[in-house]
Amino acid sequence: NFPLRCRLPGGERATITVEEETGKVDLNTASPAALARLFTALTGDQSQGTRLAAQIVDFRKPKTQGAPATARFTTIMELDQIDGIPPRLFRAALRHVTVRSGKPEPDMEAASPAMRRLLNVEPKLNAAKRGTPAGGSMTIRADINSPDGARFIREALVSLEGGNGRPYVIREWR
């Protein structure tokens, strides 16, 4: 069951989480309303959240007339190219956005508890515990705290059903 918590031989504490990408807001396909809800919740300011959502929608539009509509964001790290996103907001948003779900709205059944709290969505009372997904993409996050107070966080964006006979492919390390 995740999150998985353990202690390493040197006294470090590790927390491992797995988050489905379908439970996040997709920068390429999210509706303006979904983007505005997320950024309003992150900033606490509805006008700023709406403005950032509009800038994201504008960023993902083809830059030349007649060009095919393709995914403009290839990684969530490109969110820093949006005007008005300071470093603190950028870091706060990273855990809640994706470029791999292809959905206009996040799947709240797949959303992390942090995402549900942020968007003020109650989990279903009789919801079955979700296991590791059989397909799609997920973020595996290792958060390590050492006894001296240092903290290390590493994430891997992994797509299951990797193709070419591979069970998975690592899309990105962060």
Solvent accessible surface area in square Angstrom, and as a share of the most:
residue,aa,sasa,rsa
1,N,152,0.78
2,F,93,0.39
3,P,62,0.39
4,L,89,0.44
5,R,166,0.61
6,C,62,0.37
7,R,141,0.52
8,L,64,0.32
9,P,144,0.91
10,G,52,0.50
11,G,20,0.19
12,E,45,0.20
13,R,142,0.52
14,A,4,0.03
15,T,35,0.20
16,I,39,0.20
17,T,26,0.15
18,V,36,0.21
19,E,21,0.09
20,E,25,0.11
21,E,4,0.02
22,T,37,0.21
23,G,1,0.01
24,K,12,0.05
25,V,1,0.01
26,D,2,0.01
27,L,0,0.00
28,N,22,0.11
29,T,59,0.34
30,A,1,0.00
31,S,30,0.19
32,P,78,0.49
33,A,57,0.44
34,A,2,0.02
35,L,0,0.00
36,A,20,0.15
37,R,112,0.41
38,L,0,0.00
39,F,0,0.00
40,T,35,0.20
41,A,38,0.30
42,L,37,0.19
43,T,40,0.23
44,G,70,0.67
45,D,60,0.31
46,Q,135,0.60
47,S,76,0.49
48,Q,41,0.18
49,G,0,0.00
50,T,69,0.40
51,R,124,0.45
52,L,0,0.00
53,A,3,0.02
54,A,61,0.47
55,Q,58,0.26
56,I,0,0.00
57,V,31,0.18
58,D,83,0.43
59,F,32,0.13
60,R,40,0.15
61,K,108,0.46
62,P,54,0.34
63,K,124,0.53
64,T,92,0.53
65,Q,192,0.85
66,G,81,0.78
67,A,37,0.29
68,P,105,0.66
69,A,91,0.70
70,T,91,0.53
71,A,65,0.51
72,R,81,0.30
73,F,1,0.01
74,T,103,0.60
75,T,30,0.18
76,I,6,0.03
77,M,80,0.36
78,E,37,0.17
79,L,0,0.00
80,D,85,0.44
81,Q,106,0.47
82,I,8,0.04
83,D,109,0.56
84,G,49,0.47
85,I,19,0.09
86,P,64,0.40
87,P,93,0.58
88,R,195,0.71
89,L,14,0.07
90,F,27,0.11
91,R,148,0.54
92,A,44,0.34
93,A,0,0.00
94,L,34,0.17
95,R,78,0.28
96,H,19,0.09
97,V,1,0.01
98,T,1,0.00
99,V,23,0.13
100,R,98,0.36
101,S,19,0.12
102,G,53,0.50
103,K,84,0.35
104,P,81,0.51
105,E,72,0.32
106,P,13,0.08
107,D,51,0.26
108,M,49,0.22
109,E,87,0.39
110,A,11,0.08
111,A,5,0.04
112,S,21,0.14
113,P,80,0.50
114,A,36,0.28
115,M,2,0.01
116,R,44,0.16
117,R,174,0.63
118,L,48,0.24
119,L,28,0.14
120,N,131,0.67
121,V,51,0.29
122,E,144,0.64
123,P,75,0.47
124,K,131,0.56
125,L,180,0.90
126,N,150,0.77
127,A,57,0.44
128,A,87,0.68
129,K,155,0.66
130,R,116,0.42
131,G,61,0.59
132,T,91,0.53
133,P,27,0.17
134,A,99,0.76
135,G,26,0.25
136,G,44,0.42
137,S,14,0.09
138,M,7,0.03
139,T,3,0.02
140,I,64,0.32
141,R,26,0.10
142,A,28,0.22
143,D,17,0.09
144,I,35,0.18
145,N,65,0.33
146,S,22,0.14
147,P,99,0.62
148,D,124,0.64
149,G,64,0.61
150,A,38,0.30
151,R,138,0.50
152,F,104,0.43
153,I,55,0.28
154,R,145,0.53
155,E,20,0.09
156,A,9,0.07
157,L,6,0.03
158,V,11,0.06
159,S,7,0.04
160,L,39,0.19
161,E,130,0.58
162,G,15,0.15
163,G,39,0.37
164,N,146,0.75
165,G,84,0.81
166,R,124,0.45
167,P,99,0.62
168,Y,110,0.42
169,V,27,0.15
170,I,71,0.36
171,R,118,0.43
172,E,34,0.15
173,W,172,0.60
174,R,54,0.20
